[in-house]
Amino acid sequence: MNDRTFDRPVFVRKGEFMVEEVECLADAFEFLQEWPKNRRGPIFDTALRACQRAYDGQVPISVAREAFAGFARSAKILEDVSAAMPWMTAPKTGRGGVTA
């Protein structure tokens, strides 16, 4: 892990059927730059500023991560992936599965 990688990724919904993993400052910058201008506001500005300050070494990377996650939460695109989605888990037994 380098000094610009988040300690844990932020998962955001991108479009109707896609979830994107944002795991570093570069990912966060790219996502923020692609965010529609008409949906930007003070929380977006705060997240962008926090990422810029972390990039410049003025604040810890964790500040940028939390600001980005806060932006995602306020935009209602933050995804909680703490519980695995059913299609992501492999079968434990049966044809093609691994038996315990």
Chimera marker file (.cmm) of the C-alpha trace (Angstrom):
<marker_set name="trace">
<marker id="1" x="0.000" y="0.000" z="0.000" r="1" g="1" b="0" radius="0.5"/>
<marker id="2" x="1.400" y="3.398" z="-0.901" r="1" g="1" b="0" radius="0.5"/>
<marker id="3" x="0.799" y="6.650" z="0.936" r="1" g="1" b="0" radius="0.5"/>
<marker id="4" x="-2.042" y="7.625" z="-1.429" r="1" g="1" b="0" radius="0.5"/>
<marker id="5" x="-4.067" y="4.440" z="-1.029" r="1" g="1" b="0" radius="0.5"/>
<marker id="6" x="-7.052" y="4.366" z="1.330" r="1" g="1" b="0" radius="0.5"/>
<marker id="7" x="-6.871" y="1.965" z="4.279" r="1" g="1" b="0" radius="0.5"/>
<marker id="8" x="-10.093" y="0.430" z="2.929" r="1" g="1" b="0" radius="0.5"/>
<marker id="9" x="-11.899" y="1.183" z="-0.331" r="1" g="1" b="0" radius="0.5"/>
<marker id="10" x="-15.106" y="3.152" z="-0.736" r="1" g="1" b="0" radius="0.5"/>
<marker id="11" x="-17.726" y="1.482" z="-2.932" r="1" g="1" b="0" radius="0.5"/>
<marker id="12" x="-19.984" y="3.774" z="-4.930" r="1" g="1" b="0" radius="0.5"/>
<marker id="13" x="-22.854" y="3.105" z="-7.276" r="1" g="1" b="0" radius="0.5"/>
<marker id="14" x="-22.022" y="4.274" z="-10.782" r="1" g="1" b="0" radius="0.5"/>
<marker id="15" x="-25.041" y="4.072" z="-12.996" r="1" g="1" b="0" radius="0.5"/>
<marker id="16" x="-27.972" y="1.791" z="-12.403" r="1" g="1" b="0" radius="0.5"/>
<marker id="17" x="-26.198" y="-1.579" z="-12.332" r="1" g="1" b="0" radius="0.5"/>
<marker id="18" x="-22.535" y="-0.891" z="-11.591" r="1" g="1" b="0" radius="0.5"/>
<marker id="19" x="-20.577" y="-0.495" z="-8.350" r="1" g="1" b="0" radius="0.5"/>
<marker id="20" x="-17.139" y="1.093" z="-8.508" r="1" g="1" b="0" radius="0.5"/>
<marker id="21" x="-14.353" y="0.538" z="-5.999" r="1" g="1" b="0" radius="0.5"/>
<marker id="22" x="-12.526" y="3.746" z="-5.067" r="1" g="1" b="0" radius="0.5"/>
<marker id="23" x="-9.325" y="2.684" z="-3.336" r="1" g="1" b="0" radius="0.5"/>
<marker id="24" x="-6.951" y="5.628" z="-3.685" r="1" g="1" b="0" radius="0.5"/>
<marker id="25" x="-6.728" y="9.370" z="-4.275" r="1" g="1" b="0" radius="0.5"/>
<marker id="26" x="-6.378" y="8.904" z="-8.039" r="1" g="1" b="0" radius="0.5"/>
<marker id="27" x="-9.650" y="6.934" z="-8.131" r="1" g="1" b="0" radius="0.5"/>
<marker id="28" x="-11.388" y="9.579" z="-6.017" r="1" g="1" b="0" radius="0.5"/>
<marker id="29" x="-10.154" y="12.425" z="-8.256" r="1" g="1" b="0" radius="0.5"/>
<marker id="30" x="-11.285" y="10.585" z="-11.379" r="1" g="1" b="0" radius="0.5"/>
<marker id="31" x="-14.727" y="9.895" z="-9.919" r="1" g="1" b="0" radius="0.5"/>
<marker id="32" x="-15.154" y="13.494" z="-8.736" r="1" g="1" b="0" radius="0.5"/>
<marker id="33" x="-14.061" y="14.921" z="-12.098" r="1" g="1" b="0" radius="0.5"/>
<marker id="34" x="-16.683" y="12.794" z="-13.852" r="1" g="1" b="0" radius="0.5"/>
<marker id="35" x="-19.440" y="13.844" z="-11.431" r="1" g="1" b="0" radius="0.5"/>
<marker id="36" x="-22.083" y="15.956" z="-13.254" r="1" g="1" b="0" radius="0.5"/>
<marker id="37" x="-21.521" y="19.685" z="-12.793" r="1" g="1" b="0" radius="0.5"/>
<marker id="38" x="-25.208" y="20.290" z="-12.101" r="1" g="1" b="0" radius="0.5"/>
<marker id="39" x="-25.065" y="17.883" z="-9.107" r="1" g="1" b="0" radius="0.5"/>
<marker id="40" x="-22.028" y="19.480" z="-7.471" r="1" g="1" b="0" radius="0.5"/>
<marker id="41" x="-22.387" y="21.484" z="-4.293" r="1" g="1" b="0" radius="0.5"/>
<marker id="42" x="-20.708" y="22.284" z="-0.969" r="1" g="1" b="0" radius="0.5"/>
<marker id="43" x="-20.249" y="18.624" z="0.052" r="1" g="1" b="0" radius="0.5"/>
<marker id="44" x="-18.710" y="17.829" z="-3.336" r="1" g="1" b="0" radius="0.5"/>
<marker id="45" x="-16.398" y="20.847" z="-2.936" r="1" g="1" b="0" radius="0.5"/>
<marker id="46" x="-15.378" y="19.685" z="0.545" r="1" g="1" b="0" radius="0.5"/>
<marker id="47" x="-14.530" y="16.179" z="-0.733" r="1" g="1" b="0" radius="0.5"/>
<marker id="48" x="-12.522" y="17.554" z="-3.641" r="1" g="1" b="0" radius="0.5"/>
<marker id="49" x="-10.667" y="19.984" z="-1.386" r="1" g="1" b="0" radius="0.5"/>
<marker id="50" x="-9.891" y="17.205" z="1.141" r="1" g="1" b="0" radius="0.5"/>
<marker id="51" x="-8.484" y="15.014" z="-1.645" r="1" g="1" b="0" radius="0.5"/>
<marker id="52" x="-6.354" y="17.891" z="-2.920" r="1" g="1" b="0" radius="0.5"/>
<marker id="53" x="-5.038" y="18.639" z="0.583" r="1" g="1" b="0" radius="0.5"/>
<marker id="54" x="-4.245" y="14.941" z="1.167" r="1" g="1" b="0" radius="0.5"/>
<marker id="55" x="-2.443" y="14.802" z="-2.180" r="1" g="1" b="0" radius="0.5"/>
<marker id="56" x="-0.374" y="17.817" z="-1.117" r="1" g="1" b="0" radius="0.5"/>
<marker id="57" x="0.402" y="16.171" z="2.232" r="1" g="1" b="0" radius="0.5"/>
<marker id="58" x="-1.487" y="18.762" z="4.277" r="1" g="1" b="0" radius="0.5"/>
<marker id="59" x="-3.939" y="16.268" z="5.806" r="1" g="1" b="0" radius="0.5"/>
<marker id="60" x="-3.853" y="12.493" z="6.324" r="1" g="1" b="0" radius="0.5"/>
<marker id="61" x="-5.219" y="10.265" z="3.552" r="1" g="1" b="0" radius="0.5"/>
<marker id="62" x="-7.917" y="9.118" z="6.002" r="1" g="1" b="0" radius="0.5"/>
<marker id="63" x="-9.395" y="12.640" z="5.944" r="1" g="1" b="0" radius="0.5"/>
<marker id="64" x="-9.758" y="12.451" z="2.166" r="1" g="1" b="0" radius="0.5"/>
<marker id="65" x="-11.312" y="8.990" z="2.372" r="1" g="1" b="0" radius="0.5"/>
<marker id="66" x="-13.880" y="10.083" z="4.950" r="1" g="1" b="0" radius="0.5"/>
<marker id="67" x="-14.706" y="13.243" z="2.983" r="1" g="1" b="0" radius="0.5"/>
<marker id="68" x="-15.180" y="11.204" z="-0.189" r="1" g="1" b="0" radius="0.5"/>
<marker id="69" x="-17.357" y="8.669" z="1.663" r="1" g="1" b="0" radius="0.5"/>
<marker id="70" x="-19.385" y="11.550" z="3.125" r="1" g="1" b="0" radius="0.5"/>
<marker id="71" x="-19.914" y="12.968" z="-0.337" r="1" g="1" b="0" radius="0.5"/>
<marker id="72" x="-21.007" y="9.538" z="-1.617" r="1" g="1" b="0" radius="0.5"/>
<marker id="73" x="-23.385" y="9.137" z="1.322" r="1" g="1" b="0" radius="0.5"/>
<marker id="74" x="-24.942" y="12.576" z="0.731" r="1" g="1" b="0" radius="0.5"/>
<marker id="75" x="-25.323" y="11.813" z="-2.981" r="1" g="1" b="0" radius="0.5"/>
<marker id="76" x="-26.963" y="8.485" z="-2.060" r="1" g="1" b="0" radius="0.5"/>
<marker id="77" x="-24.430" y="6.465" z="-4.047" r="1" g="1" b="0" radius="0.5"/>
<marker id="78" x="-22.469" y="4.926" z="-1.158" r="1" g="1" b="0" radius="0.5"/>
<marker id="79" x="-22.685" y="1.130" z="-1.236" r="1" g="1" b="0" radius="0.5"/>
<marker id="80" x="-22.340" y="-1.009" z="1.882" r="1" g="1" b="0" radius="0.5"/>
<marker id="81" x="-20.510" y="-4.126" z="0.815" r="1" g="1" b="0" radius="0.5"/>
<marker id="82" x="-19.855" y="-5.432" z="4.317" r="1" g="1" b="0" radius="0.5"/>
<marker id="83" x="-22.353" y="-8.204" z="3.628" r="1" g="1" b="0" radius="0.5"/>
<marker id="84" x="-21.454" y="-10.186" z="0.518" r="1" g="1" b="0" radius="0.5"/>
<marker id="85" x="-23.990" y="-10.063" z="-2.252" r="1" g="1" b="0" radius="0.5"/>
<marker id="86" x="-25.464" y="-13.503" z="-3.015" r="1" g="1" b="0" radius="0.5"/>
<marker id="87" x="-24.011" y="-13.636" z="-6.531" r="1" g="1" b="0" radius="0.5"/>
<marker id="88" x="-20.516" y="-12.952" z="-5.143" r="1" g="1" b="0" radius="0.5"/>
<marker id="89" x="-20.369" y="-16.029" z="-2.937" r="1" g="1" b="0" radius="0.5"/>
<marker id="90" x="-19.297" y="-19.366" z="-4.392" r="1" g="1" b="0" radius="0.5"/>
<marker id="91" x="-21.349" y="-22.485" z="-3.769" r="1" g="1" b="0" radius="0.5"/>
<marker id="92" x="-19.963" y="-24.667" z="-0.976" r="1" g="1" b="0" radius="0.5"/>
<marker id="93" x="-21.106" y="-28.002" z="-2.416" r="1" g="1" b="0" radius="0.5"/>
<marker id="94" x="-22.627" y="-29.420" z="-5.547" r="1" g="1" b="0" radius="0.5"/>
<marker id="95" x="-21.515" y="-29.578" z="-9.134" r="1" g="1" b="0" radius="0.5"/>
<marker id="96" x="-18.437" y="-27.440" z="-9.686" r="1" g="1" b="0" radius="0.5"/>
<marker id="97" x="-18.324" y="-26.327" z="-6.074" r="1" g="1" b="0" radius="0.5"/>
<marker id="98" x="-15.777" y="-27.047" z="-3.416" r="1" g="1" b="0" radius="0.5"/>
<marker id="99" x="-16.738" y="-29.491" z="-0.716" r="1" g="1" b="0" radius="0.5"/>
<marker id="100" x="-15.709" y="-28.750" z="2.821" r="1" g="1" b="0" radius="0.5"/>
<link id1="1" id2="2" r="1" g="1" b="0" radius="0.2"/>
<link id1="2" id2="3" r="1" g="1" b="0" radius="0.2"/>
<link id1="3" id2="4" r="1" g="1" b="0" radius="0.2"/>
<link id1="4" id2="5" r="1" g="1" b="0" radius="0.2"/>
<link id1="5" id2="6" r="1" g="1" b="0" radius="0.2"/>
<link id1="6" id2="7" r="1" g="1" b="0" radius="0.2"/>
<link id1="7" id2="8" r="1" g="1" b="0" radius="0.2"/>
<link id1="8" id2="9" r="1" g="1" b="0" radius="0.2"/>
<link id1="9" id2="10" r="1" g="1" b="0" radius="0.2"/>
<link id1="10" id2="11" r="1" g="1" b="0" radius="0.2"/>
<link id1="11" id2="12" r="1" g="1" b="0" radius="0.2"/>
<link id1="12" id2="13" r="1" g="1" b="0" radius="0.2"/>
<link id1="13" id2="14" r="1" g="1" b="0" radius="0.2"/>
<link id1="14" id2="15" r="1" g="1" b="0" radius="0.2"/>
<link id1="15" id2="16" r="1" g="1" b="0" radius="0.2"/>
<link id1="16" id2="17" r="1" g="1" b="0" radius="0.2"/>
<link id1="17" id2="18" r="1" g="1" b="0" radius="0.2"/>
<link id1="18" id2="19" r="1" g="1" b="0" radius="0.2"/>
<link id1="19" id2="20" r="1" g="1" b="0" radius="0.2"/>
<link id1="20" id2="21" r="1" g="1" b="0" radius="0.2"/>
<link id1="21" id2="22" r="1" g="1" b="0" radius="0.2"/>
<link id1="22" id2="23" r="1" g="1" b="0" radius="0.2"/>
<link id1="23" id2="24" r="1" g="1" b="0" radius="0.2"/>
<link id1="24" id2="25" r="1" g="1" b="0" radius="0.2"/>
<link id1="25" id2="26" r="1" g="1" b="0" radius="0.2"/>
<link id1="26" id2="27" r="1" g="1" b="0" radius="0.2"/>
<link id1="27" id2="28" r="1" g="1" b="0" radius="0.2"/>
<link id1="28" id2="29" r="1" g="1" b="0" radius="0.2"/>
<link id1="29" id2="30" r="1" g="1" b="0" radius="0.2"/>
<link id1="30" id2="31" r="1" g="1" b="0" radius="0.2"/>
<link id1="31" id2="32" r="1" g="1" b="0" radius="0.2"/>
<link id1="32" id2="33" r="1" g="1" b="0" radius="0.2"/>
<link id1="33" id2="34" r="1" g="1" b="0" radius="0.2"/>
<link id1="34" id2="35" r="1" g="1" b="0" radius="0.2"/>
<link id1="35" id2="36" r="1" g="1" b="0" radius="0.2"/>
<link id1="36" id2="37" r="1" g="1" b="0" radius="0.2"/>
<link id1="37" id2="38" r="1" g="1" b="0" radius="0.2"/>
<link id1="38" id2="39" r="1" g="1" b="0" radius="0.2"/>
<link id1="39" id2="40" r="1" g="1" b="0" radius="0.2"/>
<link id1="40" id2="41" r="1" g="1" b="0" radius="0.2"/>
<link id1="41" id2="42" r="1" g="1" b="0" radius="0.2"/>
<link id1="42" id2="43" r="1" g="1" b="0" radius="0.2"/>
<link id1="43" id2="44" r="1" g="1" b="0" radius="0.2"/>
<link id1="44" id2="45" r="1" g="1" b="0" radius="0.2"/>
<link id1="45" id2="46" r="1" g="1" b="0" radius="0.2"/>
<link id1="46" id2="47" r="1" g="1" b="0" radius="0.2"/>
<link id1="47" id2="48" r="1" g="1" b="0" radius="0.2"/>
<link id1="48" id2="49" r="1" g="1" b="0" radius="0.2"/>
<link id1="49" id2="50" r="1" g="1" b="0" radius="0.2"/>
<link id1="50" id2="51" r="1" g="1" b="0" radius="0.2"/>
<link id1="51" id2="52" r="1" g="1" b="0" radius="0.2"/>
<link id1="52" id2="53" r="1" g="1" b="0" radius="0.2"/>
<link id1="53" id2="54" r="1" g="1" b="0" radius="0.2"/>
<link id1="54" id2="55" r="1" g="1" b="0" radius="0.2"/>
<link id1="55" id2="56" r="1" g="1" b="0" radius="0.2"/>
<link id1="56" id2="57" r="1" g="1" b="0" radius="0.2"/>
<link id1="57" id2="58" r="1" g="1" b="0" radius="0.2"/>
<link id1="58" id2="59" r="1" g="1" b="0" radius="0.2"/>
<link id1="59" id2="60" r="1" g="1" b="0" radius="0.2"/>
<link id1="60" id2="61" r="1" g="1" b="0" radius="0.2"/>
<link id1="61" id2="62" r="1" g="1" b="0" radius="0.2"/>
<link id1="62" id2="63" r="1" g="1" b="0" radius="0.2"/>
<link id1="63" id2="64" r="1" g="1" b="0" radius="0.2"/>
<link id1="64" id2="65" r="1" g="1" b="0" radius="0.2"/>
<link id1="65" id2="66" r="1" g="1" b="0" radius="0.2"/>
<link id1="66" id2="67" r="1" g="1" b="0" radius="0.2"/>
<link id1="67" id2="68" r="1" g="1" b="0" radius="0.2"/>
<link id1="68" id2="69" r="1" g="1" b="0" radius="0.2"/>
<link id1="69" id2="70" r="1" g="1" b="0" radius="0.2"/>
<link id1="70" id2="71" r="1" g="1" b="0" radius="0.2"/>
<link id1="71" id2="72" r="1" g="1" b="0" radius="0.2"/>
<link id1="72" id2="73" r="1" g="1" b="0" radius="0.2"/>
<link id1="73" id2="74" r="1" g="1" b="0" radius="0.2"/>
<link id1="74" id2="75" r="1" g="1" b="0" radius="0.2"/>
<link id1="75" id2="76" r="1" g="1" b="0" radius="0.2"/>
<link id1="76" id2="77" r="1" g="1" b="0" radius="0.2"/>
<link id1="77" id2="78" r="1" g="1" b="0" radius="0.2"/>
<link id1="78" id2="79" r="1" g="1" b="0" radius="0.2"/>
<link id1="79" id2="80" r="1" g="1" b="0" radius="0.2"/>
<link id1="80" id2="81" r="1" g="1" b="0" radius="0.2"/>
<link id1="81" id2="82" r="1" g="1" b="0" radius="0.2"/>
<link id1="82" id2="83" r="1" g="1" b="0" radius="0.2"/>
<link id1="83" id2="84" r="1" g="1" b="0" radius="0.2"/>
<link id1="84" id2="85" r="1" g="1" b="0" radius="0.2"/>
<link id1="85" id2="86" r="1" g="1" b="0" radius="0.2"/>
<link id1="86" id2="87" r="1" g="1" b="0" radius="0.2"/>
<link id1="87" id2="88" r="1" g="1" b="0" radius="0.2"/>
<link id1="88" id2="89" r="1" g="1" b="0" radius="0.2"/>
<link id1="89" id2="90" r="1" g="1" b="0" radius="0.2"/>
<link id1="90" id2="91" r="1" g="1" b="0" radius="0.2"/>
<link id1="91" id2="92" r="1" g="1" b="0" radius="0.2"/>
<link id1="92" id2="93" r="1" g="1" b="0" radius="0.2"/>
<link id1="93" id2="94" r="1" g="1" b="0" radius="0.2"/>
<link id1="94" id2="95" r="1" g="1" b="0" radius="0.2"/>
<link id1="95" id2="96" r="1" g="1" b="0" radius="0.2"/>
<link id1="96" id2="97" r="1" g="1" b="0" radius="0.2"/>
<link id1="97" id2="98" r="1" g="1" b="0" radius="0.2"/>
<link id1="98" id2="99" r="1" g="1" b="0" radius="0.2"/>
<link id1="99" id2="100" r="1" g="1" b="0" radius="0.2"/>
</marker_set>
